Amino acid sequence: MKSIPVSPVQGTRAPDTRPLHQRLLPEGVERRPPWLTVKLPTGDGYARIKSLVSGLQLNTVCEEARCPNLGECWSHGTATFMILGDVCTRACAFCAVTSGRRGGDVDEDEPRRVAEAVQRMGLRHAVVTSVDRDDLPDFGAGIFARTIAAIRELSPGTTVEVLTPDFQGSEHSLQTVMAETPEIFNHNVETVPRLYRRVRPKADYGQSLRLLRRAKQVEPRSRTKSGFMVGLGESMEECRTLLDDMRAHDIEVVTIGQYLRPSLKHHPLVRFWTPEEFAEMRAYGMSLGFAHVESGPLVRSSYHAADQAVAAAR
């Protein structure tokens, strides 16, 4: 926070008369530009999804990662399910999800409840992600596979997208997930390689790319997808090189969005990219031959995921 003036009378603080949105800005972070307006979570659609998720005791990445699109997506009846608990065994510098050494007991009934939620919501495209579970022998791959199978059983017409951790590069874990043939296999590279040590210290850039290429080799019918953030200190040229690398590893769908700092404990926000720069990145990506590039300030991995799946299937 910016410093608040102190009254000379008994050292008490003078009232902070700045507008609320300015008082809530972390120190050193510039005011959000007008193209980063976020819809507040309200309405019947939002209330319905919140009640459903709560009633089935499910987690969503929308809530845990403080997604800026929660209001819009939930109002339209969509959500991204987060399985395997709400404690991540990694502590990436950009992420708002709670971290710890262990992620807790595995909920064996969770796949069924996710499938029930998908059915009750009437989703045509379901997105399932998870926290990193480095404490599990299979890194959580078995629960991913069972969740895909459960969704297919209750909602056979629904396409499924999984956004997985890197499984520490485990071939067995990858094979377990790909055996269920998800329509979209998604794993985010998150940022340019130069920033990995600070932003994603427990991950490996090359390993993430190899996982995505191997997924396509294991199951050619699945589309591969990945995404990254901007605003962490990367250059435009580094982002172009990243897109080159992604295409070289047979990734087909890409998402590019603005990093928003969750708290002062997280990696600093270096700058806001403009809509024109996001458009430039999209144009460059499409010129490389990607099936689809979703690029914009509020874009996140599962933002408009159903539309991306349709575009990727053409």
Phi, psi and omega in degrees: 000151172291152181296144179253132182300143181256132180287141179290349182274108176056023175067020181280154181280137173286151181300140176274107186266004179292154176303152184304317184296335177280323180294333182275352180286130175299153179299134177087354180262125181290158180297141181298137179289165185297336181280003178250036177287131183246136178283131179290143180285100179217173173099169182295320180298316178297313181298322180295314181294318180299317180293319181295312181298317180295317182296326180268004179054052180248154174257149173234144176290338177305314181278312187295325180263006178055051182295133180290347182263008184306312182301314181295310185293313181294326178296332179266007174082023178237154178202158177251118184281139178243110184266174176070028175094185182237018177241120183266138181277005173241166181226070180294144189287352183254349196259139182272351182292140179300140181241155179191170182289328178232146183264004179091177181292146177282130179272102185292341181269355185300318179304319179297317182290324175297315180298321178296319179297317179300316180295313183292330178279345180067037184288137173271342177217119182254135178245128182234126177232186179202167167285165172288134179236068178293349181274355180259145181303322180256009179061020177094003185298324182297321178291323174302311182299316180293328178291318176301312181297320181293319178297317181296325181292316183273331183225073187298341179269358183272131173278152186236133175240131175246134175248101191256162167291184181276356181053023184052031178077012184293120177295320180298316180296317179297316179300322180300315180288314185290341176298338178269001176049062174297143179298324178232127171252116187241134172212124187274135173277339170075314184201177180286154186301327182300332185264000185301316185301324181271322189269322187221062193296335181265007181246169180228125184303310181297322180296319179297317179294319180295323178300316181293317179295319180294324178302318179291325178291320181292318182223089182298340181285341178275144174269141179258145187216146177207167181209165176210162180257157171234159182107005181265355181119007179282161176258163177299321181294321177298324179291323176297317178296321177299316178297322176302313181297319181297317180293323179295338178260020171067027173284139189250330181235137183230140171240138180228123183220168181280130173288134175236121186293119182293325181198175179292344179281345185267172182304137181300146170278116184279315177195162173267129174281149181273158176304327179294322179291322176296321178296322179296319178294321178296315180299318180295317179299316180295329179292339180277346178105014174297148177292326180201140174231117176258112187225121180181164184305319184259010180292134173229172187308317185256010180289121183059034185298324180297318178294323178296320181297320178295314180298320182290334184279350183290000000 
